[in-house]
Structure formats: C-alpha cells, structure tokens
Amino acid sequence: MPLDLYYLDLSPPCRAVMLTARAVGVDLNLKVVNIMAGDHRKPEFLKVNPQHKVPFLVDGTVKLSESRAICSYLASQYGKDDSFYPNNPKARCIVDQRLYFDIGTLYQKWADFAYPGLRGLPVDQSLLEGIHEALSQFNANLMDFPWAAGNKITIADFSLVATISSMEAAGVDLQQHPHVAKWLRRCEMKMVGYKEANGDGASKFGEFLKNIIAPPSAAKKEEEKAEEKKEEKVEEKKEEKVEEKKVEEKKVEEKKVEIEIIEKENNAPVKKDDTSDSSSSDEE
Amino acid sequence: MLSDGVDDTNRLVAFHRPALAAMPLDLYYCITSPFCRSVLLTAKALGVELNLKEVDIWAGEQHKPEYLALNPEHTVPTLVDGSLVLWESRAICTYLITKFGKDDALYPRDAVIRAKIDSLLYFDIATLFPRFKTFVASQLGGKRDATYEEKKEKFFEGLNWLERFLSRGNFAAGTDHITVADMVLVPSVTSLAESGFIPDEYTRTHEWVRRCKDGMVGYEEANGEGARLVGERIKRMISSPA
C-alpha cells in the first residue's frame, strides 16, 4: 500500500523526502497542501497535522512530521541495505551531523533571508553573507569526498540538495563554492528521479523567489545615487548661504567696533607737559 | 583495564569494556548551553567518561584560532573521540548511545519509535529553541520591539505543541522510559523554565521535567546548575537596560 505524503513541490524539505522515497523504491501517494494559499491552516489539514507543516507522512498507523526524520525512517524501514543511512556509528554520525547542519544552519539561514520576502516583508541582503559562510563550510566537506557524508549518496545528500538547488535556482551564486557546484551537478545526474522529485520543484521555487530576493537593480541604484547627490548639493548651498550671512554679520560688527574706537579717540583729552606720560614720547 | 569506582579526583570512572578505547573522550562545552547539557546527560546515562574542556561562548572563545582549527563552525559542543571530531549535539548524543550503549533503550532500534524520537530532536533544534531565542531577542533591556507580539505567539504555539507531545506518555517520545529525546529536550525546556518563560498552567511540561530530574543520572551536575545559570542571565538580559 502506498504511503501518503502531504507535500508541496516548492518546499525543499518535501523534496528531500521525495528523493529518498525514489532512492529506496517506495511509492508515495502525493497529496498537495498549498501553503501559499493557506491550506495548511485549514481544519482538514490541521486534523492530519496539528503542527500545520509539510511534509507529513502517513504509513498505516505511523504518522510522522519533520522531513529528515521521515527520510531516516524511509531509509531504515524500506532500504534494501543501509547504504543511504549507514548503521555503523562512526559513519552514521557524519550523516547526522550534515542533516543537523542543514536544518540548523544552512536551511535556517536561507529561510531567515528569503522567506520574509514571501510575506511581503523587506529582504535583508546582509544575511547573504551568513549563507555563503555556511556554503563554504559545506564546500570544505566536499573537498575530499564526492558526497556529503563520504563516498556514497546518503539521506544527507537528499536533504542538502533540496536546500542548495533551491538557492541556486533563486540566484545564489555558487561559483565561489566550486566543490558544491560540482556536487550539485553530480546529484542531478546520479540521483534516481531527480528531475521529478526535486529539479522541477526547485526551478519553480527559484523562479518564484528570484525577484523577491534580488538586490535593487543597477539602474535603480544609479537613480538613487543621483537623487542623493542632488540632495547633498541643496544642503551644501544652504550651508554656504549661512556662512555668507555669518561673514556679513561679522563685518558689520567689526565696523561697529571701528567706529566706537574712532569716536573714543576723538573724545579723548589732549596731553601737554606730561613728561611722565610715555604715550606722548611714543607718539614722537 | 578500567573498573567502576571512584578515582582520586572523585569522578566516576567509566564502564568500558576492555575491547573499547580506554582514553576518555574530549568534550568542548559551555555549561549554559542546553545543547552541551544534552551531551553531558547522555554521557552520564551511559557511564561514559568525558574530559571536559570549557569554552566561554559569552566571551567569544569559540572564535579563537585553536578552536576554529578544531571546529571551523565555531559551535559548542564539540566531541573528540580519537580521530573523530564531531559537532552538532544531537548527532553526538546518538553517536555516544549507538557506540557505547549496552542496549538500545535510550535510542531504540525500532524504526517507528526511532522516527518519533528523531522528530522531537528536529523539533528542538528548528522549532522550540529558535522560537525561544527570537522571543527573548524581541524584548531585550525591558523594551519590546515591533516583532514582540508575533514572536510571543510563535513561542507559545511551540510550547503548546510540546505540551501536547507530553500527553502521549511519561516521556517525550510517548515511551515509559527515558530516551535521548528527553536528554535533548529537557535542557532546552529547563532553560526556558528557569528564565521564567513557562507558565504554571503547562502542567504536563512541568511534571515531565520533574520525572526527568528524578530519573536522569547526574541530573544536577549535567543540567540543573547550567539551566539555572542561563536562566539568571536571560532574566538579566530582558529586564535591565543594556
């Protein structure tokens, strides 16, 4: 009996589950929950998942949320071997570390950056720096191994590719992370059912997000710069006028003082036989 | 060859089978961090000896070159087990259990129970704790910013979900015994509680915390003290102007 997956193709966590299901050969009965239209908060879906989130898996009496928990469940329950999620503790802990890195760091930073834009709120371009820092961490992981957690594809790759393919489709430049870019191409080629399970959804999501998260255009920047310069010039002129007035006022004051001095001199008494007066001997 | 007992520094010596490494593992940690306390609780439950190395994250020690050479993501906790250097606390907890556990009680191998536990570990990292952090950030120094009401709503939504999860059994994953889900959740939840963020009416949450306190080995040392310390710090952060 196929398992029910409540999902939306735009959602990266949903696509991680779909990639895993394809990899282990599990049939999914896909049930669309249109989050963009608010379907996840309607009574019918709240009955299914009171946390109103996708993906949500129903496998008989087993009901699961959290995409990465669903991925590990599918791999453990239905995988013909443990290659997608190794049992050996030392190998498994690396897969787990990558999964937590995705949810807690990389995908979190992406959501903080891009998703406010979906709600019509301003997008903070400075948050891109944190995303690139996280991508460079992952880039370093990929220097010695072809896949996220070593030499074989694991559920860590399914989780991370859903995130990173969405970023790339939305315009994040991966050129500065060459190992990540190569790994992404590798995923596209090697992952079973990649296009249907992830590629198409990532492209769609990317198109949707591209304009929302793009920095202001070059032309608009020039316009804004010119406006700023204009305003600066107006301010400068104002300041010049104030200075001019000050200079004028100073001149007037100086003139007044001059006049006072002259008037004082004109009124001073004339000095005759005053040998003790040094000023008369100075005047000679 | 190690045996149980107390060595001269008064620490419990680990239960190690001779086949396994006798070297203690290094754990770089900060006691206020709930993520570090999860690992401490797990190690106590397993009887695994940890060589504790403090990293004062409030003073930015995680950014020092020596630490970055070990963990370029500059997070705590970080575990060193021989050639393995591992971070992400929940991955460390499950690693310790699968490597050193004498049975699978803390992290049952049954795929369904394990999936329930995993869901809760992800709930902790991506929902419960982040919503608490951003809620605190919206009210620093006694001032509520423009996002306060929204963050408050999201925080209590997360708390309501936790309260519902805890109605399924004695412990977080609906089990009658402690699992790693409890080891991971109780440090976060007690950080919230000690900061004054869990009203009394969340009775299931408070009762479950009490059960964990009573049932977890070395609870006070591994979690109790650290939760109180961070609670005091957070109370200061949200009451006094900077």
Boltz contact constraints between the chains, C-beta under 6 A:
constraints:
  - contact:
      token1: [A, 51]
      token2: [B, 161]
      max_distance: 6.0
  - contact:
      token1: [A, 62]
      token2: [B, 112]
      max_distance: 6.0
  - contact:
      token1: [A, 64]
      token2: [B, 115]
      max_distance: 6.0
  - contact:
      token1: [A, 65]
      token2: [B, 119]
      max_distance: 6.0
  - contact:
      token1: [A, 66]
      token2: [B, 119]
      max_distance: 6.0
  - contact:
      token1: [A, 66]
      token2: [B, 122]
      max_distance: 6.0
  - contact:
      token1: [A, 68]
      token2: [B, 122]
      max_distance: 6.0
  - contact:
      token1: [A, 69]
      token2: [B, 115]
      max_distance: 6.0
  - contact:
      token1: [A, 69]
      token2: [B, 118]
      max_distance: 6.0
  - contact:
      token1: [A, 69]
      token2: [B, 119]
      max_distance: 6.0
  - contact:
      token1: [A, 69]
      token2: [B, 122]
      max_distance: 6.0
  - contact:
      token1: [A, 72]
      token2: [B, 118]
      max_distance: 6.0
  - contact:
      token1: [A, 73]
      token2: [B, 111]
      max_distance: 6.0
  - contact:
      token1: [A, 73]
      token2: [B, 115]
      max_distance: 6.0
  - contact:
      token1: [A, 76]
      token2: [B, 111]
      max_distance: 6.0
  - contact:
      token1: [A, 77]
      token2: [B, 111]
      max_distance: 6.0
  - contact:
      token1: [A, 89]
      token2: [B, 95]
      max_distance: 6.0
  - contact:
      token1: [A, 89]
      token2: [B, 98]
      max_distance: 6.0
  - contact:
      token1: [A, 89]
      token2: [B, 99]
      max_distance: 6.0
  - contact:
      token1: [A, 93]
      token2: [B, 86]
      max_distance: 6.0
  - contact:
      token1: [A, 93]
      token2: [B, 91]
      max_distance: 6.0
  - contact:
      token1: [A, 93]
      token2: [B, 95]
      max_distance: 6.0
  - contact:
      token1: [A, 96]
      token2: [B, 91]
      max_distance: 6.0
  - contact:
      token1: [A, 97]
      token2: [B, 88]
      max_distance: 6.0
  - contact:
      token1: [A, 97]
      token2: [B, 91]
      max_distance: 6.0
  - contact:
      token1: [A, 100]
      token2: [B, 88]
      max_distance: 6.0
  - contact:
      token1: [A, 100]
      token2: [B, 90]
      max_distance: 6.0
  - contact:
      token1: [A, 100]
      token2: [B, 91]
      max_distance: 6.0
  - contact:
      token1: [A, 103]
      token2: [B, 126]
      max_distance: 6.0
  - contact:
      token1: [A, 104]
      token2: [B, 125]
      max_distance: 6.0
  - contact:
      token1: [A, 137]
      token2: [B, 73]
      max_distance: 6.0
